[in-house]
Amino acid sequence: MAKPPITITCDCGAAASVAYGERWRCDDCGRTWDTTQVPADEYASLLRSVRRYKLLIVAPPLLAAAVLMPLAILVGIQFAVLLFVLAIAWRLFAVPQIRRRATQRVVEGNPKWTRRPEQP
């Protein structure tokens, strides 16, 4: 799973998304920003929330498929149709609610890091 990037906005107004642990040099003013200034435990907390969200989105349909596909093969095709209907319903009704709550939790719970550029 790809780690979420850190968005850096320079004092001059330029912005970039940089992976955690990397440095970014502003092309406009020449300042250098180091993402390791972000505390590792806070970034790890952000990673856990992203992983939890992805698991909440993917796990229930996979679990339903693990149960219903053998039934569709052994008993009848109606279980495959049921799986299709459940997967569509999950995507249309549950995922938007989960996404809304996860976004709200991330916005409220995760800090906005204010860091200074390195001295040239």
KALIN-V796987 format. One record per backbone hydrogen bond with DSSP energy under -0.5 kcal/mol. CO is the residue of the C=O (numbers start at 1). NH is the residue of the N-H. E is the energy in kcal/mol with one decimal. If there is no record, write none. Layout:
co & nh & e
CO & NH & E
CO & NH & E
This chain:
co & nh & e
5 & 7 & -0.5
6 & 8 & -0.6
6 & 18 & -3.1
8 & 10 & -0.6
8 & 16 & -2.1
10 & 13 & -1.6
14 & 10 & -3.3
16 & 8 & -3.3
16 & 18 & -0.6
18 & 6 & -3.4
19 & 22 & -1.8
22 & 35 & -2.3
24 & 26 & -0.5
24 & 33 & -3.3
26 & 30 & -1.5
31 & 26 & -3.1
32 & 118 & -3.1
33 & 24 & -2.7
33 & 35 & -0.5
34 & 37 & -1.3
35 & 38 & -1.5
39 & 43 & -2.0
40 & 44 & -2.4
41 & 45 & -1.7
42 & 46 & -1.7
43 & 47 & -2.2
44 & 48 & -2.3
45 & 49 & -1.9
46 & 50 & -1.9
47 & 51 & -2.6
48 & 52 & -2.5
49 & 53 & -1.9
50 & 54 & -2.2
51 & 55 & -2.3
52 & 56 & -2.3
53 & 57 & -1.6
54 & 58 & -2.0
55 & 59 & -2.5
58 & 62 & -1.7
59 & 63 & -2.7
60 & 64 & -2.5
61 & 65 & -2.3
62 & 66 & -2.3
63 & 67 & -1.4
64 & 68 & -3.2
65 & 69 & -2.2
67 & 71 & -0.9
68 & 72 & -2.5
69 & 73 & -2.1
70 & 74 & -2.8
71 & 75 & -3.1
71 & 76 & -1.5
76 & 79 & -1.4
77 & 80 & -0.8
77 & 81 & -1.9
78 & 82 & -2.2
79 & 83 & -2.1
80 & 84 & -2.2
81 & 85 & -2.5
82 & 86 & -2.7
83 & 87 & -2.6
84 & 88 & -2.2
85 & 89 & -2.6
86 & 90 & -2.6
87 & 91 & -2.2
88 & 92 & -2.5
89 & 93 & -2.7
89 & 94 & -0.8
90 & 94 & -0.9
90 & 95 & -2.3
93 & 97 & -0.6
94 & 98 & -2.4
95 & 99 & -2.9
96 & 100 & -2.2
97 & 101 & -2.4
98 & 102 & -2.7
99 & 103 & -2.6
100 & 104 & -2.2
101 & 105 & -2.5
102 & 106 & -2.3
103 & 107 & -2.6
104 & 108 & -2.5
105 & 109 & -2.6
106 & 110 & -2.0
111 & 113 & -0.6
113 & 115 & -0.6
118 & 32 & -0.6
